[in-house]
Amino acid sequence: MSRARQELLLELQATLTQAVADAILVQQAAADRLGLGLADFKCLTALTEEGSATAGEIAQRTGLTSGAVTRMIDRLERAGWVRRRHDTVDRRRVIVEPVPARLAEIEPLFAGMAAGWSTALADYDDAQLRMLIDLFGRMRALARQQAAAIRVDA
């Protein structure tokens, strides 16, 4: 591998690392604005992206323990962000679902980011956008794998 390619890959890795850190700052700012902790906000994000879930599924999505998830659901339910309902097939199973009216409070906080992304991405053609989607899909999968590995090693 050439030195120029090594330097380019290092620069890309550094940029991706900083982009993740910056994204966390944006999420923390949104959580603060809504009076939520970052973990609570991430739970709402997971429910928005992947739909209603059991406490166990939320624990898997967020990496939290079942006890921490139960306390988080209690907080979010008291604040009106989520509601619990019994599964229609298995009444012992409890499903946590987001409250749409409350979730509507989140979207305006990201309007500036969405507009900025649209502007930033306007210069890329369809093939480049597909490549970026592939890259970020791979990065997300890798991040989830690494988070799981770190938890196992702990």
Solvent accessible surface area in square Angstrom, and as a share of the most:
residue,aa,sasa,rsa
1,M,155,0.69
2,S,67,0.43
3,R,180,0.66
4,A,75,0.58
5,R,135,0.49
6,Q,86,0.38
7,E,89,0.40
8,L,113,0.56
9,L,60,0.30
10,L,117,0.58
11,E,111,0.50
12,L,77,0.38
13,Q,111,0.49
14,A,64,0.49
15,T,80,0.47
16,L,30,0.15
17,T,97,0.56
18,Q,100,0.44
19,A,51,0.39
20,V,91,0.52
21,A,41,0.32
22,D,63,0.33
23,A,48,0.37
24,I,82,0.42
25,L,120,0.60
26,V,49,0.28
27,Q,40,0.18
28,Q,62,0.27
29,A,62,0.48
30,A,7,0.06
31,A,0,0.00
32,D,92,0.47
33,R,180,0.66
34,L,30,0.15
35,G,70,0.67
36,L,20,0.10
37,G,40,0.38
38,L,53,0.26
39,A,44,0.34
40,D,8,0.04
41,F,5,0.02
42,K,78,0.33
43,C,0,0.00
44,L,0,0.00
45,T,32,0.18
46,A,10,0.08
47,L,2,0.01
48,T,85,0.49
49,E,108,0.48
50,E,85,0.38
51,G,29,0.28
52,S,45,0.29
53,A,1,0.01
54,T,21,0.12
55,A,35,0.27
56,G,44,0.42
57,E,61,0.27
58,I,0,0.00
59,A,16,0.12
60,Q,154,0.68
61,R,76,0.28
62,T,32,0.18
63,G,25,0.24
64,L,56,0.28
65,T,95,0.55
66,S,78,0.50
67,G,32,0.31
68,A,26,0.20
69,V,0,0.00
70,T,64,0.37
71,R,144,0.52
72,M,1,0.00
73,I,2,0.01
74,D,50,0.26
75,R,104,0.38
76,L,0,0.00
77,E,64,0.29
78,R,179,0.65
79,A,50,0.39
80,G,28,0.27
81,W,2,0.01
82,V,3,0.02
83,R,106,0.39
84,R,82,0.30
85,R,100,0.36
86,H,87,0.39
87,D,23,0.12
88,T,119,0.69
89,V,139,0.80
90,D,44,0.23
91,R,158,0.58
92,R,208,0.76
93,R,102,0.37
94,V,53,0.30
95,I,13,0.07
96,V,3,0.01
97,E,31,0.14
98,P,23,0.14
99,V,27,0.16
100,P,90,0.57
101,A,78,0.60
102,R,65,0.24
103,L,32,0.16
104,A,63,0.49
105,E,73,0.33
106,I,24,0.12
107,E,133,0.60
108,P,89,0.56
109,L,56,0.28
110,F,55,0.23
111,A,59,0.45
112,G,58,0.56
113,M,64,0.29
114,A,55,0.43
115,A,62,0.48
116,G,38,0.36
117,W,155,0.54
118,S,77,0.50
119,T,101,0.59
120,A,60,0.47
121,L,74,0.37
122,A,79,0.61
123,D,131,0.68
124,Y,98,0.37
125,D,82,0.43
126,D,92,0.48
127,A,63,0.49
128,Q,79,0.35
129,L,54,0.27
130,R,151,0.55
131,M,105,0.47
132,L,37,0.19
133,I,126,0.64
134,D,68,0.35
135,L,35,0.18
136,F,98,0.41
137,G,40,0.38
138,R,160,0.59
139,M,69,0.31
140,R,127,0.46
141,A,50,0.39
142,L,88,0.44
143,A,60,0.46
144,R,138,0.50
145,Q,115,0.51
146,Q,93,0.41
147,A,35,0.27
148,A,52,0.40
149,A,44,0.34
150,I,118,0.60
151,R,127,0.46
152,V,123,0.71
153,D,121,0.63
154,A,119,0.92
